[in-house]
Amino acid sequence: QLKPDDAVCVLGSGPIGALAIRLARLAGAGPLTVVARSKRHESAASAVGANFRLLETELRDIAAAVVIDATGDPAAIGHAVSAAQDGGTVVLLGSPRGVSDATPIAEVQLRRLRLIGAHISALATEAKRSSSDPFRKLAEVYLTGLADGALQAIDLVGESIDPREVGLLYRRLASG
């Protein structure tokens, strides 16, 4: 539900965060900001025209209409709330591993923030409520962006695996 020219902030600069910021750019987002724990991916953020901030800095001045938490860290919701503008949206992308001890519920309510869990199962719920096919729509946007060069993702791939060898990959991962 990103509107053209909305300021977007993505917490996390790994592959999921990098893809989220690129998809926001593809959707016509306005100013983009990436917030990360280290400067390791600063050049990648700059390459897509995003401002880069370290997590240790003050985030309130970002005031993004949409903040996407792509960290997988349950404590990041507090940072996401800080980076959002009043009345903004915080998208919890993925599944944080663990329990969030300090979810700022009072601040979410006071600032009229909207929290959205961005899980694939939400698309199935949306499909049941409407006559549209959100899976198809999102796939078309993504694949069209790749095909016409408006979206790049090849640099986000660390290693390519033949689908017929996925068992080998999992055995390698399990052995460390």
C-alpha positions in Angstrom: 0.0 0.0 0.0 3.0 2.3 -0.6 2.0 5.6 -2.1 4.2 7.3 -4.7 6.7 9.7 -3.0 6.2 8.2 0.5 9.4 8.3 2.5 10.5 4.8 3.3 12.9 3.5 5.9 14.2 -0.1 5.9 15.8 -1.5 9.0 18.3 -4.1 8.0 20.7 -4.1 5.1 20.9 -7.9 4.4 19.4 -9.5 1.3 15.8 -9.1 2.6 16.3 -5.4 3.5 18.2 -4.7 0.2 15.3 -6.3 -1.8 12.7 -4.3 0.2 14.4 -1.0 -0.5 14.7 -1.8 -4.2 11.0 -2.8 -4.3 10.1 0.4 -2.6 12.1 2.3 -5.2 10.3 0.4 -8.0 6.9 1.3 -6.4 7.8 5.0 -6.7 8.8 5.7 -3.1 10.2 9.1 -2.2 13.2 9.5 0.0 14.7 6.2 1.0 16.7 5.4 4.2 18.5 2.2 5.2 19.3 1.7 8.8 21.8 -1.0 9.8 24.1 -2.1 12.7 27.3 -1.7 10.6 28.5 0.1 7.5 29.1 -3.2 5.7 26.3 -2.6 3.1 26.4 1.2 3.0 27.6 1.2 -0.6 24.7 -1.0 -1.7 22.2 1.4 -0.1 23.9 4.3 -1.8 23.8 2.5 -5.1 20.0 2.5 -5.1 19.8 6.1 -4.0 19.1 5.5 -0.3 20.5 7.5 2.6 22.4 5.3 5.1 22.2 5.5 8.9 23.7 3.4 11.6 21.3 2.0 14.2 23.1 3.7 17.0 22.1 7.2 15.7 18.8 9.0 16.6 16.1 7.8 14.2 13.1 10.0 15.0 14.2 12.6 12.4 13.7 10.1 9.6 9.9 10.4 10.0 9.2 7.9 7.3 5.6 7.2 6.1 6.5 3.5 5.9 9.1 1.7 8.0 10.0 -1.8 7.0 11.7 -4.0 9.7 13.7 -6.6 7.8 16.1 -7.4 10.6 14.6 -10.6 12.1 15.4 -9.0 15.5 12.5 -8.9 17.9 14.0 -5.8 19.6 13.9 -3.8 16.3 10.2 -2.9 16.6 11.2 -0.1 19.0 13.6 1.3 16.4 11.0 1.0 13.7 8.5 2.9 15.8 11.1 5.6 16.3 11.8 6.0 12.6 8.1 6.3 11.6 6.1 9.5 11.2 3.0 10.0 13.2 0.2 8.2 11.5 2.7 6.1 9.6 3.0 2.4 8.9 5.4 -0.1 10.4 5.8 -3.3 8.4 7.1 -6.3 10.2 8.7 -8.2 7.3 9.5 -11.8 8.0 9.5 -13.5 11.4 11.6 -12.2 14.2 13.4 -14.9 16.1 12.5 -14.5 19.7 10.3 -12.5 22.0 10.1 -8.7 21.9 10.5 -7.5 25.5 10.0 -3.8 24.9 7.2 -3.4 22.3 6.2 0.3 22.7 2.4 -0.3 22.5 1.6 3.0 24.2 3.7 5.0 21.7 2.1 3.0 18.8 -1.3 4.0 20.0 -0.4 7.6 20.9 1.2 8.3 17.5 -1.5 6.4 15.6 0.9 4.0 13.9 -0.3 1.1 11.9 1.5 -2.2 12.4 1.4 -4.8 9.6 2.8 -8.3 9.6 4.0 -9.0 6.1 3.7 -12.7 5.8 2.8 -14.7 2.8 -0.3 -16.1 4.6 -1.7 -12.5 4.6 -1.9 -12.6 0.8 -4.1 -15.7 1.1 -6.4 -13.9 3.5 -6.5 -10.9 1.1 -7.3 -13.2 -1.8 -10.3 -14.6 0.0 -11.6 -11.2 0.8 -11.4 -9.8 -2.7 -11.8 -11.1 -6.2 -8.2 -10.2 -7.1 -5.1 -12.4 -7.1 -2.5 -10.6 -5.0 0.0 -13.4 -5.6 -0.2 -12.9 -9.3 -0.1 -9.1 -9.0 3.0 -9.1 -6.9 4.7 -11.7 -9.0 4.0 -9.6 -12.2 5.4 -6.5 -10.6 8.6 -8.3 -9.5 9.2 -10.2 -12.7 8.4 -7.2 -14.9 10.9 -5.1 -12.9 13.5 -7.8 -13.4 12.8 -8.2 -17.1 12.9 -4.5 -17.9 15.9 -3.8 -15.8 14.1 -1.5 -13.3 14.9 -4.0 -10.5 18.2 -5.8 -10.0 18.5 -8.7 -7.6 21.5 -10.8 -8.9 23.9 -9.3 -6.5 21.7 -10.5 -3.6 22.4 -14.1 -4.5 25.3 -15.6 -2.6 25.3 -19.0 -4.2 23.1 -20.6 -6.8 21.9 -24.2 -6.2 20.2 -26.5 -8.7 16.8 -27.3 -7.2 17.5 -31.0 -7.7 20.4 -30.6 -5.3 18.6 -28.9 -2.4 19.1 -31.9 -0.2 22.8 -31.5 -0.6 22.6 -27.9 0.4 20.7 -28.7 3.5 23.2 -31.3 4.5 26.0 -28.8 4.0 24.1 -26.2 6.2 23.5 -28.8 8.9 27.2 -29.7 9.1 28.2 -26.1 9.7 
